[in-house]
Amino acid sequence: MSTIKDSVHDHIAVEGVAEALLDTPALQRLRRITQLGTASFVYPSANHTRFEHSLGVYHLANEALGHLGIEGPQAERVRAAALLHDIGHTPFSHNTEDVLEREAGKSHDDVHDLIRGSPVERVLVDHDIDPDRVADLIAGDGELGQLVSGELDVDRMDYLVRDAHHTGVPYGTIDHGRLVRELRLVGGELVLAEGNVQSAESLLLARALMNPTVYSHHVARISKAMLRRAADELVSEVPVETFRRWDDYELMVALREEPATSEYARRLDERDLFKRAVWAEYADVPDEYITADFDQRQAWERDIAARAGVSPDDVILDVPGEPSMKESSTQVVVNGEVRELGTQSTLVGALQTVQREQWRLGVYAPADETDAVGVATEDVLGLDLDALVVDVRQGIHQTLDEYGA
């Protein structure tokens, strides 16, 4: 057994198949994948890694298995899945995941091919564990897959607390100990036991507060969009499977060396970031722009650049997906019945409203080109520029961080 000192959970005991997996290349690569990607441009201490997070998810999964009374080979499969659940992440985590999904048709939790024929597979087989069943759990399949990837998964419980700890913000604080203790399996569904509506709400509230303050802070979004644009251009020169196995450092080296992406790399290296030319509210953006595909958005970027008289490389259109709150379908026991949180909590509706109010379409450009690009965006997309929110900090609480200004 190995004991590892963790910044969030104190001492984590790792044994069995999990201990044997620790030094596999796939897991060690996660030491070089940052958890929050470009959020460190806003919060300099947010340099924690997917490796730390994976240990935390393993720890919480292990505790949950104990409370659920699950032991033996079934428990070992879940422990392995919890530790390995992030090995499919691309460099800088979710910042470049769109590239993988578009180019390979895979999400980060589709890891069957990464495990097959690898040292991870050999370790699992040596411990009499079916690698495909572990990969299925990582994808959220089956009754216990919900524990690794679901509405009440230990992944979410760890990253909210860990991200809050490393950014220094107080918003991600949840009682993960109680949440883990109160998990139950009822009719094949992972639910929270009677009397835990407020516990489920705490997850929603923490996520709702962390989103504008950390995950969707405008500087994090701009730097993410720049990195994603560079990765989009690079992947046309590099096989997507090679890109998928890179770490953060390998991607940055490749971006610096490729002429088409070297300027983006310089800007990211020096924190010479684009600025907001447009920051538009949900109500002011027609549905066609929200649902448009990658090719259509590229076409609009080129049209905006041409109208503004700037290089196509200097215009980035950043459109988040339709506002959604999957956590509202979290199952809780109320008066002896399993019900969805959304039917029991008035807070859910309020947070859904706030989520729509926080949503922003962004158009980014170098600082000296934002005025021209803003006017061009109005012409090309037919937006009413007077109704747009331009260069204003948004969130449930205004962040006091001026470093991201």
N, C-alpha and C positions, 0 to 999 in steps of 0.2 A: 504494500500500500504506500502511495505517495501522499504527502500533505502539502498543499500549496496555499500560501498566504495571499488572500484576495482583498482588494481595496473596498469591496462592498460586503461580501459575505464572511469576512475574516478567514478562518481556516477551512479549506475544502479538502476532504479526503477522497482520493481517486484510487480505485482499485478494480480488480477484475479486468474485463475487456477494455474498459475506459483507460486504465493505466497503460495497457499495452498499445493503445491507439495514440497516446500522447506524442510520441516521437515519430509518427509517420509524416512523410513530406506534406501530405494534404493538410494535416492539422497544423504543422509548423508554419506553413505558408500563411496561415491566418494571423501570425505575429506581425506580418508585413501588410496587412489589410486593415486600414483604420475603420473604426466602427461608424463614425459620423462623417467620413469623407471630408468635404470642404467646409464643414461647420467650424473647423479650427481657424478659419479666416476671421471668424467672429469671436469665438471662445478659444483662445490659444492653448488652454489646458485640455481641450477635448481631443487628445491624441491616443485615447485608449483603442484597443484593437479587437478584432473579431475573435482572437484567441482567448482573451480575457472573458469576453462575453460568452463564448462557448463553454468555458469552465463554469460560469455562473448558471447557465441554462442546465448543464449537467447536474450541478448541485441542487437546484430547485426541483428538477425532474426526479432525482434520487429521493428527496424528501417527500414529494408527492406520491411516489410509488409506495413508500412506507406507510403513509396515511391511508392509501387506497388498499393496502394489504396485498399488493402484487409482488410476487417473488419469483425466483428461478429464472429459466431461460427467457421468459416473456419480459421480465424486468431488465435483464441484461441487454436485450434488443433495444429497449427504450433508452437505456443509459447510453448505448452506443450511438443511437440516432440523435439524442440530445447533444452529445459532444461533437458530432459530425454535421450538425444541421446546417452550418454555414459554409461548408467546403465548396459549394457551388458559386459563391459570390465572385463577381468580377472585381477588378481593381477599384478602390475607393467605394466599395460596397454598392449601395443603391444608386450612387451617382452615375454609374455607367451600365446599369442593368438593362436599360432600354435597348442598348446596342446588342446585347446578347439575345434579347427577346426578338428583336427585328431580324437579326442576321442568322440566328440558329433556331429560332422558334422554341426556345427553352427559357424557363425561369430559373432563378438561382436555387430553387429547391428540387429541381430535376437533376439528380446526381447519380442515376444508375450507371451511366457511362463513365463517370469519374471514378466510381468505386471498382467497376469491373476491370480485372487484370492489374490492379494497383496493390501496393503494400497494405492499404486499408482492407482490401478483400482478403489478403492472406491472413491478417490478424483476425478478422471475423471468422474465417473458416477454421483457423486454429482453435478458436473458442466455441466451435460448433454452432455458429450463428450464421443464418442465411443472409448474405449481403443484400439480396433483392428485397427481403422483408424489412431490413433496416432502411434501405432507400425509400421504400413505400411509406414507412413511418415518417421520414423526413418530409415527404410530400403531403403529409397529413392524412394518409389513408388509414382506415380501420379505427376501431374503438380507441386505441391508445395513441393513434396518430394525432388525435385532437390535443393531446398533452404537449406535443412538440410543435404542431402547427394548427392552430384553431383559435376560436374566439377567447378561450380561457387558457391559452398556452403559456408555458413558463418562459418562453422566449420573450414575450411582451413584458412579463413581470420583471425579468432581469434588465432588459434594455432601458426601460423607463427609469428605474432607480439608478442604474449605472450611468446613463447619459446625464441625468440631473447631477449626479455626484461629480462627474468630470467637467461639466460645463460650469458648475457652481450655482446653478439656478435651483430654486426650491420647489419647482412645479411638478416634478416627476415623482414626488414622494408618495409611496403607497405602502400599505401594510401587506407586503408579499407573504409574510409568515402566516397571517390569517387566511389569505386567499388560498395558499397551498393546503393548509389544514382543512379548509372547508370544501375542497373538491370532492365530488362524488360521481360515480358512474350509475346512471339511471336509464334503463332501457337502451343501452348502447351509446348514450349521450353523456358528455362530460358537463356537469352542472355544478352550481354552487348550492350548498345545503340551505335549509330553511333559515331565514333571518339574515340573509346576506345581500339584499338588494343594494344597500349602501356600499357594501364592499365592491360589488360589481360597478356601481356608479363611480367609485374612486378611480377605477381603471380608465373609464371614459373621461373623467375630468382631468386626470393627469395627462392623458394623451392630448386632450383639447388644449391644455395650457402649454404643453411642450411644443405643439405644432407651430404656432406663430412665433414663439420665443426662440426656438432652436431649429427645428426641422425645416421650417419654411421661412426663416428669417431672410429678408430680401438679399443680404450679402451672400448667405449660403446658397440661395437660389441662383443668383447671378454667377457665382463661381462654379456651381454645379453645371449650369447651362453652358458655360465656356468649356469646361472639361468634357462634357458630353459632346459638344460640337467638334472638339479636337479628336475625340475618340471615334466619332462618326467618320471623319475624314481618314483617320489612320487605318481603320478596319478595312478600308478598300484596298490597302496595301499589305495587310497582314491577315492570315487565316484566323477566322473567329475562334477556333479552338485553341490557337496559340494565345490570342488575346485573353481568352477565358482563364487561362492558367497563369497569367502574369500576376505579380503583386503590384502594389502602388508604385514602388521604386522603378520596376521594369517598365511600367507604362510611361512614367515621366521621362525616363531616358529615351524611350522610343519617340515620344512627342518632341523632345528637344532635337533629335537627330533627323527627323523627317521635315524637309523644307516646308511642306504644306501646313504643318502644325507647330513649327518652332516658335512662331510669334505668340500663339496661345500659351505655349509652355513658358515663354519668357514672362508673359503677363501673370501667369499663376505663380511662378517662382518669385516674382518681385511684388506680388499683391497689387499689381497695376490693373485693377479690374474694370470691366465695363460698368456703366451707370444706367439707371433707369431712364429711358426715353418716354415710356408709357407704363402706367401701373393701373390697370383698368378693373373695375368691380364686376362681379358676376352679372349683375342686372344690366350692365351696359354692353355686354358681349353677346352677340348672336350665337345661337346653338351651333351653327355651321363651323365656327372657329374652334369651339370646344371639342367637337367630335371629328375634326379633320384628321386625316392620316399624315404620316411623316412626309410623304412626297408633296402633298398639298401645302403643308407648312413651309417646306423648303421653297416652294414656288412663291409664296407670299413674301418670304424673306428676300428673295431676289428682286421681286417687284418693289418692295419698300426701299431696298438699297439703290435700285436704279432711279426711283423717284427722288430720293434724297441726294443722289450724286455721290454716293460713297461705295466702297468696296463691299461685295456680298459677304466677305468675311467679317465685316463690322456691324452686322445686324443679326441679332438672335431673337427669335420669337419663342417665348416660353409659355406654354399653355398647360396648366395642371389638368388632370382628369376631372370628370364630374364629381362634385362633392359627395362623399359617401361616408357612412359610419357603420362598418360591418359589426363593430362591437355591440351595436344595439340588439343584435340577435343572440347575445349571450344568454344561456339558459340558467334560470334561477328557480329554486323551489319556493313557492308561495302557497301557504295553506295546504300543503301536501301535494300540490300540483306543480309540474314543470312548466314554466312559462318563459316567454321571451322578455328580456329586460325592457325592450321598447314599449311593451304593453303595461308595464308596472311602474315606470319612472317618468315623471314629468320633466326631469332633467334632460332626458334624451332628446326630447323635442326642442328644448331650449338650446342645447349644444349643436343640434343640426342646423338651427337658424344661425347661430354664431358662426358655424363652419362656412355657410354660404356667404355670410357677410365678410369673412376673412379672405375668401377666395380672390385671387388676382391674376389677370393676364399680364405678363411682362414683356416688354420689348426693350432690349439692352443694346448699347452702343458705346464706343469710346466717349469720354467725357466731352470732348469738343464737337461731337457730332450728334448729341442727344436732341438738340432743338430741331435740326433738319430731319432726323429720323422720326421724331414725334409727329411732325406735320405730315411727313410722308405716310406714316402709319394711318393717320386719319384719312388720308386720301385713298389709300389702297384698301383698307379694311372697312372704310365707311363708318368709322367710330366718331362719336361726338367728343372732340378733344376737351371741350369745356367741362364735360361731365366726368372726365377721368381724374383719378387720384394720382398725381404725379409727385414722386419723391417724398412720400409721407410714410412714416413708420406705422405699421399696423399690428394689432394683436389684441387678445383679451386684456392683457396688461401691456402698457408700453414698456419696452425694454429700456433700461437705463444705459445700455452699452453704446458708447459713442465711438468705439473703435470700428464698428461696422457702418458708420455714417457714410 
